[in-house]
């Protein structure tokens, strides 16, 4: 049977070949030109890669011939190194061709979807011999965008933008295997090739840009800034409003880019603040924000958004109010003002697990392998404890307090031999820091028993800077001190399944009462002040108020009571001790008992003849 596939070209197809054409299509994806890229096939309404297992010259020749190229230059194993990561779906594996097949799907293989390959790393790619009319896109941030260049007589040349519309752009995009073009635009990196085509005019049905009307090959005379630039619709692109971070040293930092209308763009820092950045971090899957605006280099795509005005409750940046439309930004919003952010890690390394409404005290726990474990406090010296409090977002370590209902359990614990100076920002910066399990099922059982020898205690951090108590006066004064910190800390609430997270700018307020006379009893009732901090996003919080507890001070510069009605041991008075006196006493007693046990055991095992000789 004879079918008209492309205007002006008649192709004879058997019924079997027609069935293959309908059910499976082939394209090259990720290359800068349409004669190269990752091999992808369309099957069952979805594009998928071809695994590079056993893929060789015969298979590459079939692919290139199927796509209309005269031959192949090379096939590329692990093409992600050249053309980017492949699709999650792999359709074909162990493809074996004779070299004469009309389509890659006519070759033998393991069956659709049957494979043992890594989708992102084992997709095969090919580079075919180019022909006149081969197109490539240069200067764009992705393989689906850039300035249009055409090959003729082994020479690349650029296409001028005079009369170049979305109709002509659609022809070029379809040569790449994309459905159509989304827009026309310019790019920061200008082409260096000579102009070869001008006044290109297509009807929309051409299969190649060279089949469109134009002024003739080589007669164009436009400047590089007048080159036609296009953005093709990438059907494999993410949903609109998707965010990503670019150019950062870590995955949680970088220039913030947003996906809209089939391409990525940057965000102008005009009107940008920490609330906007916090919403972006939460959308990216991080729990909090460290830096809301930092330079991570200039982008090379469109500036899509500016003047965003989030209130902090949105689940995505695209839902925030703004005073400008997509792609319509003030003139001063150049790439020099691209937003860059640093988010906090998704899960904090340490936390204070407590059922108390005060978030500065609780059972100290560490997150290892996605599980929270209690920390044995015996091996922590004063400097290490101070560093932990700093890491949790507080000013200093205050002491230990009894816990009546804090969860502790009898599971394994973890201990660290960290040697901190007190100047570190986190425990992981301390010398000799390494988490070691303390378990009752393995040595050292003595340390395990010591860790659990007393009732659970709360690890208490100071919410304010240390202050020196003033001398007693006859005038009663009340001072309210408010401090602001941008650190992050997490506590468990007394509501099952809910976690309260202090993020962004957390206002911590402590009410300090100075007694009229030395020895007078301070006020111990809490004072409550409404909080002005809005709840953050999807994270639920059980507190809508900031509770101010009175703080007692002594003349030796030791604050011994923190926010919350908790009795606290004044650890600051003994900074050089590794653990409290009761811990030393228990340790010495246990060692003596162990020594007595060992001596008695050895005496029992001594042969009777030996005792006879002693007589």
Secondary structure by P-SEA (a helix, b strand, c coil): ccccccccbbbbbcaaaaaaaaabbbbbccccccccccbbbbcccbbbbbbcccccaaaaaaaaaaacccccccccccccccccccccccccccccccccccccccccccccccccccccccbbbbcccccccbbbbcccccccccbbbbbcccbbbbbbcccccaaaaaaaaaaacccccccccccccccccccccccccccccccccccccccccccccccccccccccccccccccccbbbbcccccccccbbbbbcccccbbbbcccccaaaaaaaaaaacccccccccccccccccccccccccccccccccccccccccccccccccccccccccccccccccccccccccccccccbbbbcccbbbbbbcccccaaaaaaaaaaacccbbbbbbbbccccccccbbbbbbcccccccccccccccbbbbbbcccccaaaaaaaaacccccccccccccbbbbcccccbbbbbbbbbbbcbbbbbbcccccbbbbbccbbbbbbbbbbbcccccccccbbbbbbbcccccccccccccbbbbbbbbbcccccccccccccccccccccccccccaaaaaaaaaaaaaaaaaaaaaaaaaccaaaaaaac
